[in-house]
């Protein structure tokens, strides 16, 4: 019996304010048999939508292409503005191997899709994370340095170090797209009990790995809906768990006389990350997936 192969993809596109545009792009992602959109969430302040797709590798790749094409048709990056860093209509597309798919296979999926997007849609594509062909492009923030406007200026100035891996070294209204392969990531935002965004930025600096904080954590401080937010990507929750990140943010916030108002997930979270948090906060050292009722019902 042939084993079922499952890959996840989490495309982020640069629109979070126009419901009709968001739905049209999500519908395009959901238009291919064998691939299914299982979650999508939009943030008007970030002006960004995150979609989670699962299915057979070839079907997911086709669904991604359809969504990228639709986003390129409906989003003009010369007009797009939002709090979240971005360089393209479809800003980033990671493949995540889930079942009977290796990381090497996910990397090949990323590279094949990048080539197709550049050739058929004329969109410049950069490879990142495990699919990167250059060490300086493994980290997404380095590719997005200067955002759409900065990248456009650098390409117009002929800076070869910023040329894409695939496609033309110039940006159209759809901008550029970053495609790669990576392990599961948790997008996790913490809102503070203040509107002082400088505090969120100081906490982000203390938390993120690049400025001396926790390994596998990316973070930045933003003002969202009138409240300071520490916006984070947890790149490997098995090495740096969610509870440890939360407690460091709490301790850093206390230095400035503020606390945690609430937190949110963008997209989905692995069950084990929640079990790890329950083990720590409730001191349930013997908690396992087998100890959860619903797992037996399934």
C-alpha positions as CSV (number, residue, x, y, z in Angstrom):
1,X,0.0,0.0,0.0
2,X,1.4,3.4,-1.0
3,X,2.1,5.6,1.9
4,X,0.4,9.0,2.0
5,X,2.8,11.9,1.6
6,X,1.8,15.2,3.3
7,X,3.5,18.6,3.1
8,X,2.4,21.8,4.7
9,X,2.8,25.3,3.2
10,X,2.3,28.6,4.9
11,X,2.2,31.4,2.3
12,X,2.0,35.0,3.6
13,X,0.6,37.6,1.3
14,X,0.6,41.4,1.6
15,X,-3.1,42.1,2.1
16,X,-5.1,42.1,5.3
17,X,-7.7,44.9,4.8
18,X,-9.8,44.1,1.7
19,X,-12.0,41.0,2.4
20,X,-12.9,40.5,-1.3
21,X,-9.2,40.4,-2.3
22,X,-8.3,38.1,0.6
23,X,-11.1,35.7,-0.3
24,X,-10.2,35.6,-4.0
25,X,-6.6,34.7,-3.1
26,X,-7.6,32.1,-0.5
27,X,-10.0,30.6,-3.1
28,X,-7.2,30.3,-5.5
29,X,-5.1,28.4,-3.0
30,X,-8.0,26.1,-2.3
31,X,-8.8,25.4,-6.0
32,X,-6.6,22.3,-6.5
33,X,-7.7,18.8,-5.7
34,X,-5.3,17.1,-3.2
35,X,-4.5,20.4,-1.4
36,X,-6.7,22.0,1.3
37,X,-6.6,25.3,3.1
38,X,-7.1,24.5,6.8
39,X,-6.6,27.9,8.2
40,X,-6.1,31.6,7.3
41,X,-6.0,34.7,9.4
42,X,-5.7,38.4,8.4
43,X,-4.3,41.4,10.3
44,X,-5.3,44.8,9.0
45,X,-2.6,46.6,11.0
46,X,0.1,44.3,9.6
47,X,-1.9,44.4,6.3
48,X,-1.0,40.7,5.9
49,X,-2.8,37.3,5.6
50,X,-1.3,34.0,6.6
51,X,-2.7,30.8,5.0
52,X,-2.0,27.2,6.0
53,X,-2.3,24.6,3.2
54,X,-1.8,20.8,3.6
55,X,-1.9,18.0,1.1
56,X,0.1,15.9,-1.4
57,X,3.3,17.7,-2.4
58,X,2.5,18.2,-6.1
59,X,-1.0,19.4,-5.3
60,X,0.2,21.8,-2.7
61,X,2.8,23.2,-5.1
62,X,0.2,23.8,-7.8
63,X,-2.1,25.4,-5.2
64,X,0.7,27.8,-4.2
65,X,1.3,28.7,-7.8
66,X,-2.4,29.6,-8.3
67,X,-2.4,31.7,-5.2
68,X,0.8,33.5,-6.1
69,X,-0.6,34.3,-9.5
70,X,-3.9,35.7,-8.1
71,X,-2.0,37.8,-5.5
72,X,0.2,39.3,-8.3
73,X,-3.0,40.2,-10.2
74,X,-4.8,41.9,-7.2
75,X,-2.0,43.5,-5.1
76,X,0.0,46.5,-6.2
77,X,3.1,46.8,-4.0
78,X,3.6,50.5,-5.0
79,X,0.4,51.2,-3.0
80,X,0.6,48.6,-0.3
81,X,1.5,49.8,3.3
82,X,1.4,48.0,6.6
83,X,3.3,47.4,9.8
84,X,4.8,44.1,8.8
85,X,8.0,43.9,6.7
86,X,7.4,42.8,3.1
87,X,8.9,42.7,-0.4
88,X,6.1,41.2,-2.5
89,X,2.4,40.6,-3.0
90,X,3.1,37.0,-2.0
91,X,5.8,37.8,0.4
92,X,7.0,34.4,1.7
93,X,6.2,30.8,0.9
94,X,7.7,28.1,3.2
95,X,7.3,24.3,2.6
96,X,7.1,22.2,5.8
97,X,7.6,18.4,5.5
98,X,4.9,16.7,7.6
99,X,4.5,13.0,6.7
100,X,6.7,10.8,4.5
101,X,8.3,13.8,3.0
102,X,12.0,14.6,3.7
103,X,13.5,18.0,4.1
104,X,15.5,17.5,1.0
105,X,12.3,16.8,-0.9
106,X,10.8,20.0,0.5
107,X,13.8,21.9,-0.7
108,X,13.4,20.5,-4.2
109,X,9.7,21.5,-4.1
110,X,10.7,25.1,-3.2
111,X,13.3,25.3,-5.9
112,X,11.0,23.9,-8.6
113,X,8.2,26.3,-7.6
114,X,10.6,29.3,-7.5
115,X,11.7,28.5,-11.1
116,X,8.1,28.2,-12.3
117,X,7.0,31.4,-10.6
118,X,9.9,33.3,-12.2
119,X,9.4,31.9,-15.7
120,X,5.6,31.9,-16.0
121,X,4.8,35.0,-13.9
122,X,8.0,37.0,-14.3
123,X,8.3,37.5,-10.5
124,X,11.8,37.6,-9.0
125,X,12.2,34.8,-6.4
126,X,14.7,34.4,-3.5
127,X,15.4,31.1,-1.9
128,X,15.6,31.0,1.9
129,X,16.0,28.8,5.0
130,X,16.9,25.2,4.1
131,X,16.4,25.9,0.4
132,X,18.9,28.9,0.4
133,X,21.8,28.6,-2.0
134,X,23.8,31.3,-0.1
135,X,24.4,31.5,3.6
136,X,23.4,35.2,3.8
137,X,20.0,34.3,2.5
138,X,19.1,31.6,5.1
139,X,17.5,34.2,7.3
140,X,14.4,35.9,5.9
141,X,15.0,39.3,7.5
142,X,18.2,39.7,5.6
143,X,16.5,39.2,2.2
144,X,13.8,41.6,3.3
145,X,16.2,44.3,4.4
146,X,14.9,47.7,3.2
147,X,11.5,46.1,2.4
148,X,9.9,46.5,-1.1
149,X,11.1,50.1,-1.5
150,X,14.7,49.4,-0.5
151,X,15.0,46.2,-2.6
152,X,13.5,48.0,-5.6
153,X,16.1,50.8,-5.3
154,X,19.0,48.4,-4.9
155,X,18.0,46.4,-8.0
156,X,17.5,49.6,-10.0
157,X,21.0,50.6,-8.9
158,X,22.4,47.3,-10.2
159,X,23.5,45.9,-6.8
160,X,24.4,42.3,-7.8
161,X,24.4,41.0,-4.3
162,X,20.7,41.7,-4.2
163,X,19.8,40.0,-7.5
164,X,17.3,37.2,-7.1
165,X,18.0,33.4,-7.4
166,X,15.4,33.2,-10.2
167,X,13.8,35.7,-12.4
168,X,14.6,39.3,-13.5
169,X,16.6,41.6,-11.3
170,X,13.8,44.2,-11.2
171,X,10.5,44.6,-9.5
172,X,7.1,44.9,-11.0
173,X,3.9,45.8,-9.1
174,X,3.9,42.3,-7.5
175,X,7.4,42.8,-6.0
176,X,9.4,39.7,-5.2
177,X,8.6,36.4,-3.5
178,X,10.7,34.4,-1.1
179,X,10.3,30.6,-1.2
180,X,12.0,28.0,1.0
181,X,11.7,25.0,3.2
182,X,11.8,24.8,7.0
183,X,10.7,22.9,10.1
184,X,7.4,23.9,11.7
185,X,7.4,27.5,12.9
186,X,5.2,29.2,15.5
187,X,4.1,32.8,14.8
188,X,3.4,34.2,18.3
189,X,2.5,37.7,19.3
190,X,2.3,39.2,22.8
191,X,0.4,42.4,23.5
192,X,1.6,44.5,26.4
193,X,-0.4,46.7,28.8
194,X,1.0,49.8,27.2
195,X,0.8,51.8,24.0
196,X,4.5,52.7,24.3
197,X,6.0,50.9,21.3
198,X,9.5,51.7,22.4
199,X,9.1,49.3,25.3
200,X,8.0,46.5,22.9
201,X,11.1,47.2,20.8
202,X,13.4,47.0,23.8
203,X,11.8,43.7,24.8
204,X,12.1,42.4,21.3
205,X,15.8,43.3,21.3
206,X,16.2,41.3,24.6
207,X,14.3,38.3,23.3
208,X,15.6,37.8,19.8
209,X,18.6,35.7,19.1
210,X,20.3,38.1,16.7
211,X,20.7,40.7,19.5
212,X,21.7,38.3,22.2
213,X,18.4,36.7,23.2
214,X,17.0,33.3,22.9
215,X,18.1,30.9,20.2
216,X,15.6,30.2,17.4
217,X,13.6,33.4,18.2
218,X,13.0,36.3,15.9
219,X,11.2,39.3,17.3
220,X,10.3,42.9,16.7
221,X,8.3,45.6,18.5
222,X,5.2,47.0,16.8
223,X,2.1,49.2,17.6
224,X,-1.0,47.2,16.7
225,X,-4.5,48.5,17.4
226,X,-3.2,51.1,19.8
227,X,-1.3,48.6,21.9
228,X,2.4,47.7,22.0
229,X,3.1,44.2,20.6
230,X,6.1,41.9,20.6
231,X,5.7,40.0,17.3
232,X,7.7,36.8,17.2
233,X,8.6,33.8,15.1
234,X,9.7,30.7,17.1
235,X,11.8,28.8,14.6
236,X,12.3,25.6,16.7
237,X,9.9,25.2,19.6
238,X,11.6,21.9,20.6
239,X,14.8,23.8,21.4
240,X,13.3,27.1,22.7
241,X,9.8,26.4,23.9
242,X,6.9,28.8,23.9
243,X,6.7,29.0,27.7
244,X,10.3,30.1,28.0
245,X,9.8,32.9,25.5
246,X,6.6,34.0,27.3
247,X,8.3,34.2,30.7
248,X,11.3,36.1,29.3
249,X,8.9,38.7,27.7
250,X,7.0,38.9,31.1
251,X,10.2,39.5,33.0
252,X,11.5,42.1,30.6
253,X,8.2,43.9,30.6
254,X,8.2,44.1,34.4
255,X,11.4,46.1,34.1
256,X,9.4,48.9,32.5
257,X,6.4,48.6,34.8
258,X,4.1,46.8,32.3
259,X,2.7,43.3,31.9
260,X,1.2,41.0,29.3
261,X,-2.3,41.9,28.3
262,X,-2.9,38.9,25.9
263,X,-1.2,36.8,23.3
264,X,-2.2,35.4,19.9
265,X,-1.2,32.8,17.4
266,X,-1.0,33.5,13.7
267,X,-1.7,30.3,12.0
268,X,-1.5,26.9,13.7
269,X,0.6,25.5,16.5
270,X,1.9,21.9,17.0
271,X,0.1,20.0,19.8
272,X,3.4,19.1,21.4
273,X,4.2,22.8,21.9
274,X,1.0,23.1,24.0
275,X,1.8,20.0,25.9
276,X,5.2,21.4,26.7
277,X,3.6,24.6,28.0
278,X,1.1,22.6,30.1
279,X,3.9,20.5,31.6
280,X,5.8,23.5,32.6
281,X,3.0,25.8,33.9
282,X,1.0,23.0,35.6
283,X,4.1,21.0,36.6
284,X,2.6,17.9,34.9
285,X,5.9,16.2,34.3
286,X,4.2,13.0,33.2
287,X,1.8,14.6,30.6
288,X,2.0,13.0,27.2
289,X,-0.2,13.0,24.0
290,X,-1.6,9.7,25.3
291,X,-2.9,11.5,28.4
292,X,-5.2,13.7,26.3
293,X,-8.8,12.4,25.9
294,X,-9.5,13.7,22.4
295,X,-6.4,11.9,21.0
296,X,-8.0,8.5,22.0
297,X,-11.4,9.6,20.5
298,X,-9.7,10.3,17.2
